[in-house]
């Protein structure tokens, strides 16, 4: 079989990959909402729910290096076909197993996602021409967000109806259709041959954070912000169900719509000049702080509750691509890939901490207190940005100021 070279980001082959991404992440969009509700109904504490949900991104972060190693030795299409069988099996087990099995299933799903994400992104690097690569990757990230427009509403519908057979049917249908789409995906069949690094090397590279002020600042900011994003994703449906204020499905759909629209409409306006735009980053963090602050007063917020979805959506949409674009310019070329990997790991770690740590915070402070703490984290990240408002240039080093 020959390698198919896709010439444009909207070719038939690329559209198949975007559809595959939508189907794959649709399952997670449903499970992210329904699993905490099922866990709570089964008697789980907030800390246990946070551990269960945080295990997803934590294992995703840990398994990324092994995904890179395997891709450098094996064909992406062969790995994808096996991977999607595991994915489908995992979805079926969610619908059949009890809540005691959710933790390890969530961890397994995170490992599968690590491999899926690496296969899709590295495959696109080979399949797309250089001039179309940025557009293709942007459309791929949009595809991963599209399930947020319908997944939460579908999850709450399934929860309200209480029809377990319907939930099982949807999980089986998603598993089968995702596998069929992936089976015929136009991915490379030969080893990608890309450089990769081991988990031990990744741990050793973390020491570089303390010697590169640029990377340290960006990673701290992303860690704090993604912790807030993870907390909202994990605990908002539970919070709204307990208070009876607002509708979690509408909130998450609106937030997802804002993310999709912002990433598409504003994609050409994200700074791409290698300059440190402290005003933009601070503004996005304050937007997230406002969103969390409104959630902290959920019962008295009224219609302003949905303003929170807009505030959080704008921050989710623009903060990560803005920072990663800046780093792509200023990090030294000799080890840029490894350093960018560390930055991505800060996002994964922060998002998982949003469930792990904020779940324990919710047990001690109530949900209102937890979201107040989230607002404080965003303000702290904003202060880190402003304390480093002087341009951070490539080659500068030193501790965080």
Residue pairs with C-beta under 8 A, 6 or more apart in sequence:
1 189
3 126
3 188
3 189
3 190
4 13
4 127
4 186
5 127
5 129
6 13
6 14
6 127
6 128
6 186
7 129
7 132
8 14
8 129
8 132
9 128
9 132
9 135
9 136
9 139
10 139
13 127
13 186
14 124
14 127
14 128
14 136
14 139
14 186
16 181
16 184
16 185
16 186
17 120
17 123
17 124
17 140
17 185
17 186
17 187
18 139
18 140
18 143
19 143
19 181
20 120
20 178
20 181
20 182
20 185
21 120
21 140
21 143
21 144
22 143
22 144
22 146
22 147
23 174
23 177
23 178
23 181
24 84
24 87
24 116
24 178
24 182
25 143
25 144
25 145
25 146
25 147
26 147
26 150
26 151
26 174
27 87
27 91
27 171
27 174
27 175
27 178
28 56
28 109
28 113
28 147
28 151
29 147
29 148
29 150
29 151
29 152
29 155
30 147
30 151
30 152
30 154
30 155
30 158
30 170
31 94
31 109
31 155
32 53
32 151
32 152
32 155
32 233
32 234
33 151
33 152
33 155
33 156
33 159
33 237
33 248
33 249
33 252
34 155
34 156
34 158
34 159
34 167
35 52
35 53
35 94
35 102
35 106
36 49
36 52
36 53
36 234
36 235
36 237
36 238
37 159
37 237
37 238
37 241
38 99
38 102
38 159
39 48
39 49
39 52
39 99
39 102
40 49
40 238
40 241
42 98
42 99
44 52
44 99
45 359
45 363
46 235
46 238
46 359
46 360
46 362
46 363
47 359
47 360
47 362
47 363
48 359
49 234
49 235
49 238
49 355
49 359
50 234
50 235
50 354
50 355
50 356
50 357
50 358
50 359
50 360
50 362
51 103
51 355
51 356
51 359
52 102
52 103
52 106
52 355
53 106
53 230
53 233
53 234
53 355
53 359
54 230
54 234
54 351
54 352
54 353
54 354
54 355
54 356
54 359
55 103
55 106
55 107
55 110
55 352
56 106
56 107
56 109
56 110
56 113
56 352
57 110
57 230
57 348
57 349
57 351
57 352
57 355
58 107
58 110
58 348
58 349
58 352
58 356
59 107
59 108
59 110
59 111
59 114
60 110
60 111
60 113
60 114
60 117
60 348
61 114
61 345
61 348
61 349
61 352
62 111
62 114
62 199
63 110
63 111
63 114
63 115
64 114
64 117
64 118
64 341
64 344
64 345
64 348
65 196
65 197
65 198
65 199
65 201
65 202
66 114
66 199
67 114
67 115
67 117
67 118
67 119
68 118
68 122
68 194
68 196
68 197
69 196
69 197
69 198
70 79
70 115
71 79
71 118
71 119
71 122
71 191
71 192
71 194
71 196
72 191
72 192
72 193
72 194
72 195
72 196
73 191
74 191
75 187
75 188
75 189
75 190
75 191
76 119
76 122
76 123
76 187
76 188
76 189
76 192
77 185
77 187
77 188
77 189
78 189
79 115
79 119
80 116
80 119
80 182
80 185
80 187
81 179
81 182
81 183
83 112
83 115
83 116
83 119
83 182
84 175
84 178
84 179
84 182
84 183
85 179
86 108
86 112
87 109
87 112
87 116
87 175
87 178
87 179
88 172
88 174
88 175
88 176
88 178
88 179
89 175
90 105
90 108
90 109
90 112
91 171
91 172
91 174
91 175
92 168
92 171
92 172
92 175
93 101
93 105
94 102
94 105
94 171
95 164
95 167
95 168
95 171
95 172
96 168
97 105
119 187
120 140
121 137
121 140
122 192
122 194
123 187
123 188
123 192
124 133
124 136
124 137
124 140
125 133
125 194
126 188
126 192
127 186
127 187
127 188
128 136
138 263
138 264
138 267
141 263
141 321
142 260
142 263
142 264
145 256
145 259
145 260
145 263
146 256
146 260
147 256
148 252
148 253
148 255
148 256
148 259
148 260
149 253
149 256
149 257
149 260
150 253
151 252
152 237
152 248
152 249
152 251
152 252
152 253
152 256
153 249
153 250
153 252
153 253
154 170
155 237
155 249
156 237
156 247
156 248
156 249
157 249
158 166
158 167
158 170
195 337
197 205
197 338
197 341
202 338
202 341
202 342
202 345
205 335
205 338
205 339
205 341
205 342
206 342
208 215
208 335
208 338
208 339
208 342
209 215
209 216
209 219
209 342
210 216
210 399
211 397
212 331
212 339
212 397
213 388
213 392
213 396
213 397
213 398
213 399
213 400
213 401
214 327
214 330
214 331
214 392
214 394
214 396
215 327
215 331
215 339
215 342
215 343
216 399
216 400
217 384
217 385
217 388
217 392
217 400
218 323
218 326
218 327
218 343
218 346
219 342
219 343
219 346
220 346
220 381
220 384
220 400
221 281
221 285
221 319
221 323
221 381
221 384
221 385
222 319
222 320
222 323
222 343
222 346
222 347
222 350
223 346
223 347
223 349
223 350
223 353
224 350
224 377
224 378
224 380
224 381
224 384
225 285
225 288
225 315
225 319
225 350
225 377
225 378
225 381
226 320
226 346
226 347
226 348
226 349
226 350
226 351
226 354
227 350
227 351
227 353
227 354
227 357
227 358
227 374
227 377
228 288
228 292
228 354
228 374
228 377
228 378
229 288
229 312
229 315
229 316
229 350
229 351
229 354
230 350
230 351
230 352
230 353
230 354
230 355
230 358
231 354
231 355
231 358
231 370
231 371
231 374
232 291
232 292
232 295
232 312
232 354
232 374
233 252
233 351
233 354
234 354
234 355
234 358
234 359
235 355
235 358
235 359
235 362
235 367
235 370
236 248
236 251
236 252
236 295
237 248
237 252
238 367
239 295
239 298
239 367
239 371
240 246
240 247
240 248
240 251
240 298
241 248
242 367
243 298
243 299
243 367
245 298
245 299
245 301
245 305
246 298
246 305
246 306
250 306
251 305
251 306
251 308
251 309
252 309
254 306
254 309
254 310
254 313
255 309
255 310
255 312
255 313
255 316
256 313
257 313
258 309
258 310
258 313
258 314
258 317
259 313
259 316
259 317
260 317
262 313
262 314
262 317
262 318
263 317
263 318
263 321
266 317
266 318
267 321
270 318
270 321
270 322
270 325
271 277
271 280
271 322
271 325
271 326
272 325
272 329
273 329
274 326
274 329
274 330
274 394
275 326
275 391
276 326
276 388
276 389
276 390
276 391
276 392
277 322
277 326
278 385
278 386
278 388
278 389
280 318
280 322
281 319
281 322
281 323
281 382
281 385
282 382
282 385
282 386
284 314
284 315
284 318
284 319
284 322
285 315
285 319
285 378
285 379
285 381
285 382
285 385
286 378
286 379
286 382
287 311
287 312
287 314
287 315
288 311
288 312
288 315
288 316
288 319
288 378
289 375
289 376
289 378
289 379
289 382
290 308
290 311
290 375
291 308
291 309
291 310
291 311
291 312
291 315
292 308
292 312
292 371
292 372
292 374
292 375
292 378
293 371
293 372
293 375
294 301
294 304
294 305
294 307
294 308
294 311
295 301
295 305
295 308
295 371
295 374
296 368
296 369
296 371
296 372
296 374
296 375
297 368
298 305
298 367
298 368
298 371
301 308
320 347
323 343
324 340
324 343
324 344
327 339
327 340
327 343
328 336
328 340
329 394
330 392
330 393
330 394
331 339
331 340
331 394
332 339
332 394
332 395
358 370
358 373
358 374
361 369
361 370
361 373
362 369
362 370
365 372
365 373
384 400
387 401
388 400
388 401
